Amino acid sequence: MKELTRTLRTSAKTGLSVDSMLAAALLSELISPSRQLWLVSPWITDVEVIDNRHGNFDSLFGDVPPSSWRLSDVLLRLSGAGTEICVVTRADPHNDLFLRRMESADPKRLHVWRDPDVHEKTLCGQDWLLDGSMNFTVRGMAKNDESVTYKMGGPGAGQARLDLARRWRNGA
């Protein structure tokens, strides 16, 4: 598959945000879950990632969908569908609420590493990769000047998963 790439430079000043790009990536995951998904971010807030207030995604969420889905909601649903969720973040109180919400995931499918030196920001599925300067926080997604690149197809996602596993899973 040919690689498709889109870089978005977000800012409160320009009104551009990563919301729709992130929602599209996560909706595609809900439709066709990856075997493994990596979330790497020094700071993670349990941000709203899919807005279903108008019922646009009722077929995915059931008869009584919530008005919006948080990052943990989507990751927990993916874990329930068999996706292995790998999270790398810092041991910081800012991340605790998100990590507490993730504790209900099947422990065989959820792996969390707390690394005091992590600075990378990546969300990576089977054949797509979202990375750049943005933390997965309210400020990162809606306020700060950020550069985020979404790649689909090509070797990028596979190489990222290998690199991430080598760094954290294999203890390198």
N, C-alpha and C positions, 0 to 999 in steps of 0.2 A: 504494500500500500504506500502510495506517495505521502510524504510528510506535508502536513498543512500547518502553518505557523501564523499566529496572530499575537502581536505585542500591543499591550494597552498601557498607556501612561495615565494613571489616575490622579485626581486631585480634587479637593473641595472647590478650588478656584474655577476649574474647567467644568465641573459637574460630571465628569466621567468616573465611573466606578466599575469594579470587577464583578458586581452582583450577577449580572445576566450571564457572563462567561462562566463563573463558578457554578451557578445554578444549572446551566446546560451540561457541564461536565458531570455533576452529581446526578442529574436526571438520567443521563445516559448510563451511569453506573447502576441506578435502580432498575433500569430496563434490562441491562445485560451486565450483571456484576462481574468484576474482575476476580481472579483467584486471590490476588493480593493487592492491597492499597496501602501506600505510605503517606503519612502526614508528618512533615518535619517543619517545626516552627519554634523558635525560642519562647514565644508567647502565644497562647491560644485562648481565645474567649469563645464561649459557646454561642457563636454568632448565628443569626438567622440567615439561612442560605437558600431556602426555597419558599417563595411566597405563594400560598394557595388560597388566599382570602377570597378569590373569585371562583374557586373550584376548577381551575384550569387543569389540575392534575388529579382530580378525583379518582380516575381509573387506576392510578398508582397507589393512592393512599386509602382507598376503601370508601365505605358509605358515609362515614362521619370524619372527614379529614380535619386535622388541625388547621388553624388559620395560617400558620407558618411552621416550617421545619428548621430546627437548629442543626448545627453541624453534628452534634452528638446523636440526634435522632436519625440522621441519614446513615452515619457510620454504624450505629447499633442495628439498623435495619439491614445493612449490607452484611454485617457479621452474622445476623440471623439467617441470611441467604447463603452463607458459606464462605464469605470473603474473609481472608485473614487481614486484620487491621494492625498496622505497625505505626506507632506514634513515637516520635522523638521530640522532646521538649526539654526545657530547663526545669530544675527543681525550684520553682518559684510560686509563692502563694497565688499569683495572678492566674496560674494554670489549674489550680486545685478544683474549682467548680466543674470545669470541663472534664477533668480526669475522674472526678467522683461520679459524674453522670455516665461515664464510659465503663464504670465498674460492673454494670449489669450485663456486659457482653460475656459471651462464652470465653472463659479464661484460655481455652485452647486456640481461640481465634483472635485474641487481643494481646498485643505485646507492647509494652511501654518502656522506653529508655529515657532516663533523665540525665542529660549531659550538660554540665555547666559551661561548656565551650561551644555548644551548637549555635550557629548563626544562620545557617541555611534555611530557606523557606521554599518548601516543595510539597506539592500534592501530586501523587503519581498513581495511576491505575495501570491496567494491562497494556493499553496501547495509546495512552495519552499522558501528558505531563503539564503541570502548571507550576511555574517557578518564577522567581524574581525577588524583589526587595520587600514584598508585603508579608507581614505577620498576619496570621489568621485571627485578627482582633477587630473590634469596631473601628478603632483609629486607622488600622492598616487598610481596611476595606472601604472606609468612607471619608476619611479626613486627610491622611498623609499623602504627600506626593510619592507615588510608587510607580514602578515599572514591573508589569507582570506579563509573562509570555506563556501562551497556551500552544502546545504542540500535539498534533494527533497524527498517528501513523509514523512510519520510519523507525529508526533504531533508538531514538531518544529515551522512551519510557523503559524499554528493556535494559538499556545500559544504566539508567538511573537506579532501577530496582537492584541490579547487581552491585552497583557501587554502594548503595545504602545498606544492603545486607552485609557487604564486606566490612563496612565501617561499624555497624552496630550489632547486627545479629552474630557475626563471627568474632566480635570482640577485638577487631583490629584497631 
